[in-house]
Amino acid sequence: MSEEERRLLHELELRLIADDPHLAMELLSGYPARRLPARLFAGLAACLPGLVVLLVGIGSQAAAAVVLGLLLLGAGAFVFLDRPFPGRSRRREQPTG
């Protein structure tokens, strides 16, 4: 690699560290972070049984099972899909003053 290429590579590394330090540390460590948070598994753990209960309730024409299945499915979907917008923290900041 030429000296110019090494300099450009070093500049790219420094910009990466400045722009996204978490990604830079992950790449430098060689161990990627977990990509699926635990809440996704919790959401799926509620969605799948909810879907089964819903289908069984529809098949047996049991209104209580249908309602329970819908509630489980909705709760699981809420947990599964609930995530903050990029650049925003989950916790609301308290107003100062």
N, C-alpha and C positions, 0 to 999 in steps of 0.2 A: 504494500500500500504506500502511495506517495505521501509526502509530508502534507501536502494540501488536502488530500483525502482524510488523513488523520485529524487535521485541524477541523475540517467540516464535521466529521463524526463526533468529535469532542463537543463542538458547538451544539449539535443535535441532542446529545446526551444532556447537556446543561439546560437546554430549552425544555426537554422532557421533564427533568427534575423540577424546573420552575413551574411548568404548566400543570403537571399531575404527579405530585410527589408520591402518592400512594401507589400508582401504577409503576413508577420508576423503582420504588423499593421492592415491589413484587417481582419485577423483572430482574433486578439485581440479585435478589435472594435465590431465585431459581425455584421457589415454591409458590405456585399460584394460589391465591386466596380462594376460599369456597365461593362459588358463583351463585348457588341457590341458598338463600337464607332459610333458617328454620321455620319462619312463618309460612313459607311456600309449602313445606311438608305438612304443617299443621292445617293449612287450608285444604290441601288435598285429602288429608285424613278425615276432614269433615265432609268434603264434597262427595267423595266416592260412596261412603255409607248412605249419605243423604240421597244420592241418585238411586241406590239399590232400594232403600225404603220407599222412595217415591214410586218406582216402577212396581214394586210389590203391592203398594197401596192402590195403584191404578188397576193392576191385574185382579186384585181381590175386591175391588170397589169399597175399600175401607177409607173413609174420609179422614179419620184421625191419622192414619199412616201417610196419606198424601200430604196433609198439613205438616206433619213432623218431617217428612222427607224434604218438603220445600223449605222449611226452616233450616234444616241442616245444610241443604244445598246453598241457600242464601248466605248463611253464616260462613260457610267454608269459602264461598266465592269472595265474600267481603275480606276475609283474612288473606286469601290468596292474592287478590288484586290490589289491596290497599298498600300503596307505596308513595313516598313523598315525591314531589316534583324535583327534577334535577336542580341543584343549587339552593334548595330550601331544606331547612332542618325540620325534623318531625315535630319538635317541641316549639310552640309559639313563644316568641321572645316577649319578655315582660317590658312594658313601656317604662322608660326612665323618666323621672321627673318628680 
